[in-house]
Amino acid sequence: MATVLKRRVDAAVTDELELKVRRTVEGILDDVKKRGDAAVRELSEKFDGWAPASFRLSKGELDDIVAQVPVQTITDIRFAQDQIRAFAQHQRAALRDIEVETLPGVKLGHKNIPVDSVGCYVPGGRYPMVASAHMSIVTARAAGVRRVIACTPPNQGRPHAETIAAMVLGGADEIYVLGGVQAVAAMALGTQSIAPVDMLCGPGNAYVAEAKRQLFGRVGIDLLAGPTEILVIADDSADVEMIATDLLGQAEHGPTSPAICLTTSRRIAEALPAEVERQLKVLPTADVASVAWRDYGEIILVDSLDEAVAEADRIAAEHVEVLTRNPRYFLERMRNYGALFLGPETNVSYGDKVIGTNHTLPTLGAARYTGGLWVGKFLKTCTYQEVTPEASVAVGEYCSRLCAIERFWGHKEQADLRLRRYGGQNVGLGAQREHA
C-alpha cells in the first residue's frame, strides 16, 4: 500500500488561482478581438514594458541579432535541432497514407495532410526557453506546415539573441518579439498586422495555457500544458544525490512545479529530504525550486515494483525518470506518462534541451489520454472514398434500409438516387410512407 511521507498543498489553493487566471485571460482575449493591434501594443507595454515600432523583426534585424550569438552557441543550437528534426522525420515516415479495397469496387483511404499555418509560442519570462523554439518550429517544419510564425517575449528589455537565432535556424517565416496572452491572442485571432493561424503550439505560463484552452475550437492546439512535472521512480539501487538533483532540476521551472519521488526503498525515502535541503543551499535557482519542493514536492513509499507501476499510472506525470535495476520493466508495463527516461544515464534535461524527443508534454494527468507534441500533431488524417457503379448499388441497398430505420428520408434519397441511376431499381421518396 502506498504511504505518502511528504504531501503537496491542498487542491483548493490551486483552484482559487485558476479562477483568477481564467477571468484575467477572458478579458485580454476580448480586448484583442475588439481592438487588434492597439490592444496588443497596450498589453505588451503594460506587462513587458515593450512597445517597439513593429513587433515583427525584419530581415535586417534578424541578421544583426543572430550575428551577436557566439559561434559555439550556433553550433550547439544546430546540433540540438538536427536531433529533433531527425526524430521528427522518422516519426513522419511512420505515418503512411493508405488506400484499400474493402469490398469489390469500394476504395477507402486516408491522407495525412499538414495543417496550413501554425503559431509557435516560445516562452521567455523567467528563463529564455531557447529549446522551445526547436520543439515547435522544427517539428512543424518536419510535418510540412506551409506557414510557421513564432512569438517570444522580450528578455531583460530586448530580444533574446539566442532564442531569436533558434527561431531563425528552425525555419520560422515570421518572428515577433511579443509575449504572454497578447501574443497567443494575436496569432489565433489575427490583428491588423498579424494574419491568424490555424493552430497554436508551445508551452507557457498559466495565463498562456489558459488562453490556449479558451481559444481551442477557434484554432487547434497541441495540448494544454500546466506547470512542468517530474516523477522519479527509484528502487534501493538508486543514488539519492541523483534523485534530488533531477527533482530540483525540474522544480526550478516555477513555484508550482510538482516534483515527486516514488520509491520502494524506505532508506531513500527517509534520506531524500535532507539531500534536497543540502542541494538547495547551493542551487542558484533555489528561490524558485525551494518553493516548488515545499508546496508541490511529494515522497511516496510503495511495497513493490508492481505497486510502483500502478501508482505511477495514477499520477500520469509529464516526465518519468526510472532509476531502477531494470528500467524497461516500467516501459513494458506503464501506460500513463508524457515521456519516459530509462536509467541513470539519461535525464529530463536531455529531453528538454537536446536529445531529440519533444519536450512539450502532457501535464495535470492529461497523459491518461494524450501524448506530447510530435510531428503527427501537425497532420490531419483525412479520409476519402471512391466506388464503382456496381459497388454503389451493393452499398446503397444497405444504406437505404438503414436510413429508413432512422427516418432520415433525405439521407435515404441519396442512396435511392444511386440505386435508380446505377441499378435500375424502382425506389424513391414514396417509399418513406411505408415506414412513417
TORTI-956018 format. One record per residue (C-alpha): y, x, z; residue in three letters. Coordinates in steps of 0.1 Angstrom, whole numbers, plus 5000, padded with zeros to 4 digits. Layout:
N
YXZala...
This chain:
436
500050005000met503550134991ala505650245020thr509450285014val510750575035leu514250565020lys515650245006arg518650174983arg521649954991val521249574991asp521449404957ala524249174969ala526549474969val525949534932thr526149164923asp529749144936glu530749444915leu529049294884glu531148974887leu534349174888lys533349374858val532349064838arg535748894844arg537749204835thr535849254803val536248894792glu540048934794gly540149254775ile537949124746leu540048814744asp543249024742asp541849244714val540548944695lys544048784696lys546349084691arg544249354675gly545849704673asp548749614696ala546249524724ala544149834718val547250054720arg548449904752glu544949914768leu544450284758ser547850374773glu547050184805lys543550314811phe543650654794asp547350744792gly546650784754trp548750634726ala548950864696pro550450764663ala546950704650ser543650684670phe541750794639arg541651164634leu542551284599ser540551534579lys543151804588gly543051724625glu539251724624leu539152074607asp541652204633asp539752074663ile536352204650val537952544644ala538652564681gln534952544691val533152874696pro530652974670val527852984696gln528652624706thr528552514669ile525152684666thr523852514697asp525052174685ile523452224652arg520152324669phe520152004690ala521051784660gln518251944640asp515751854666gln517051494669ile517251444632arg513651584626ala512151354652phe514051054638ala512951134603gln509351144614his509850804631gln511350674599arg508450794578ala506050594601ala507850274592leu506450154559arg507449874536asp504349664528ile503249414501glu499849244504val498048964486glu496948734514thr495448474491leu494848474453pro498348474438gly500248494471val502148814477lys503848864511leu505749174521gly508449324542his511149584536lys512849794562asn516549774554ile519149984572pro522049804589val525049844567asp527649964593ser527350094629val529950174656gly528850454679cys530450484713tyr530350834728val531450824764pro533651094779gly535350974810gly533851174839arg531951404817tyr532351474779pro529051344767met528651564736val524951484733ala525551114729ser527151194695ala523851334684his521751054696met523750774679ser525350924648ile522451144637val519850874643thr521850614624ala522250854595arg518450924595ala517950544593ala520150524562gly523150344576val525950354550arg528950344573arg528950514606val532050524627ile532450664662ala534850634692cys535250874721thr537950864748pro540351154753pro539351404779asn542051564801gln544751414779gly543451534745arg540451504721pro537451694735his536851954708ala533051994713glu532451624712thr534551584680ile532651874665ala529351704673ala530651384656met531651574625val528451764623leu526451454629gly528051284599gly530451024612ala532550864585asp535450774607glu536250924641ile538650764666tyr539850914699val539650584718leu537750484748gly536550204771gly536149834764val539149854739gln537150094717ala534049884717val536049564711ala537949724682ala534749834665met532949504669ala535849264664leu537949474640gly541649524641thr544449574615gln543349934612ser539649934620ile537149744599ala534549574620pro530949694621val527649514621asp526149694652met527249884683leu525250164699cys525750424726gly525850444764pro528950394786gly530150284820asn529649944835ala532649804816tyr531349934782val527849794789ala529249454798glu531449454767ala528349514745lys526549234764arg529348984757gln529649094721leu525949064713phe525448794688gly528648864670arg527249214664val523949374671gly523449624699ile521049894706asp520249784741leu522049704774leu522250034794ala523250034830gly523650344853pro521150614844thr517950624864glu515250874873ile511850824888leu509851134898val506151084903ile504651354924ala501251444940asp500651724965asp500751994938ser504451934931ala507352154941asp509851994965val512652214952glu511952094916met511851724927ile515151744944ala516751934916thr515651684890asp516651384911leu520151524917leu520451624881gly520551254872gln522251134903ala525351334892glu525851094864his527550844887gly527650704922pro525350414913thr522650614895ser519250544911pro517050844919ala513550764931ile510650974943cys507250814942leu504651024957thr501051034971thr501951324994ser503451255029arg504351615031arg506551585001ile508051255011ala509051395045glu510351735032ala512451585004leu515551465023pro516251805038ala515751975005glu518151724988val520751795015glu520352175011arg520952144974gln523951914978leu525752184998lys525952404967val525852154938leu529352144921pro528951764914thr527851684949ala530851454954asp529151214929val525451304934ala525551264972ser526950914970val524250814944ala521550964966trp522950804998arg523250454982asp520650444954tyr518150714964gly514650604973glu511450764986ile508250564982ile504850684995leu501650544979val497950584987asp496650674953ser497450754917leu496450404906asp498950264931glu501550504918ala500950364882val501350014895ala504550094914glu505950284885ala505349994862asp507049764887arg510149994888ile510150034850ala512550324852ala514650474824glu513450834829his510050904845val509051264853glu505451314861val504851624884leu501151584890thr497951784882arg497151564853asn500351414838pro498551254809arg496851024834tyr500150834835phe500750854798leu497450684793glu497950414819arg501750334823met503250054803arg506950024815asn509250324811tyr512050444789gly510850794784ala508051004800leu508451374808phe504951514814leu504551814836gly506952054854pro507652254822glu509851974808thr512551764824asn515051484818val517851734809ser515751844779tyr515551484767gly519251424774asp520551724755lys518351894730val514651844726ile514751564700gly513751234717thr516650994721asn518550974754his519850614751thr517150434770leu516550104788pro517650074824thr517649794851leu514049714844gly514549654807ala511749894800ala509449594807arg510349454772tyr512149724751thr512050094743gly515150304738gly517350384708leu515450514679trp515650504641val513950164640gly516850004659lys519050054629phe516549894605leu516049524598lys512449434589thr512949154563cys510148954548thr509748814513tyr507148604494gln506248564458glu503448324444val501948224411thr501947864399pro498347824408glu498947964443ala501947734447ser499647434442val497047564466ala499547634494val501647324486gly498947074493glu498647214529tyr502347224532cys502946874521ser500446724546arg501846944575leu505446834567cys504346474568ala502846514603ile506346634615glu508146364594arg510246634577phe510446444544trp512946694528gly510546974535his507646774522lys509546714489glu510047084484gln506247114484ala505646794464asp508046904437leu505947214431arg502747004431leu504246794403arg505547084384arg502647324386tyr499647094394gly500446774376gly499946574408gln501546234413asn503146294447val506746244458gly509246084482leu507445744481gly504545884500ala506645914531gln506345534537arg502645574544glu503445804573his506545634587ala
